[in-house]
Amino acid sequence: MPAAIDIMTPLWRGVVILRIITAGFAVAAIIVHHGGFDRPDLGWAALAGIVGWTVLTSLAYSYDQTRCGQVILIDLLVTLTLMGCSLAVLSPEQLTEVTQRGPLLPTVWACGPVVAAAVHAGRLAGALSGVAVAGMEFWLRGAITTDLACDALLLIGTGFVLGMAATAARRATEQLRRAARAEAATAERERLARSIHDSVVQVLARVRSRGGQLGGEAGELARLAGEQEIALRSLFSATPPDPTGEQDLAAALQSLASPRVEVSVPGTAVMLPVGDVEELIAVVREALSNTARHGGLDAKSWVLVEDLGAEVVLTVRDNGPGVETGQLVEAESGGRMGVSRSIRGRVADLGGTLCLGTGPGTEWEIRLARLRHSTLR
């Protein structure tokens, strides 16, 4: 997907900015109200904890690798713990008296994990995080008042609505990615059609015509040339698949099974966008073709699909002699682009990761992330 099609990064940037702003508010509130604390020393310690944790979470939410459910859960637990410290720090009047009630130590800073959970996992996670924070405040105050109920509804509603917005943003990102890939595929199809129509297709037509007249082995070559000519013309004239549709990867791979190719798939359908399935099938075909060319007469291949929910893992391995990195570099420099373009290029275009294991035998492992939020939850 092009780097420009990235809707989630601005949302996470907003999470970080909100965390920093609310931390400043919490620090100011502690400074203003510390004179009424039962334990001012613990109040200053809580202030240091809020500042330090804000720095850590801001860094964690700034990078894709650390934006995960475990970090958000720890963020929520730390926030609830700092809220709980109010029992030891605030005076009874600050904690419970309606007329003199002061803010809890974290104040509005406590909304941080609610917002982060909503952006990461959708409306349900955002609402549940809001319930946890609101429940802690009810427990600390020892009562449910109109003001506290309004705060709780606002917190839970924010998590719910923001989670819906984040889910919609993910869907839009995926649709833009698919549309961009479909547009690029169409443009490439048209370019290839223009560039080779007057060369390859005409040569195949010539071979078909002349070989058919000669008969014998030339006739067989003419038949094969005719098949390839028809295939090329069909490829150029075919309408690209609907990028919003889905197809069962497991069923598509079953068609590749043969006495020399064993295919293992889950018992349930592995649904992926049609374009993704076609590209993965092309990758597997190229890997199997390499095995047939270089693995010897007795070489066998195994194709395995694993549906892990968040991602799909596709493995293709054989019992051939294996391949060395130097061989791949030499092949690419010699103009043979089977691995660099048909395998690595396709996986890169899909946004997946590719791992090559070799010796003895060759193993390709492709990991493709699946959109987890395809519908509003």
PyMOL commands that set and color helices and strands:
alter all, ss='L'
color gray80, all
select helices_A, chain A and resi 8-36+40-60+64-66+69-84+86-89+92-96+107-121+123-141+146-214+216-237+249-254+274-294+325-333+338-350
alter helices_A, ss='H'
color red, helices_A
select strands_A, chain A and resi 246-248+261-264+271-273+301-307+311-318+353-358+362-369
alter strands_A, ss='S'
color yellow, strands_A
deselect
rebuild
show_as cartoon
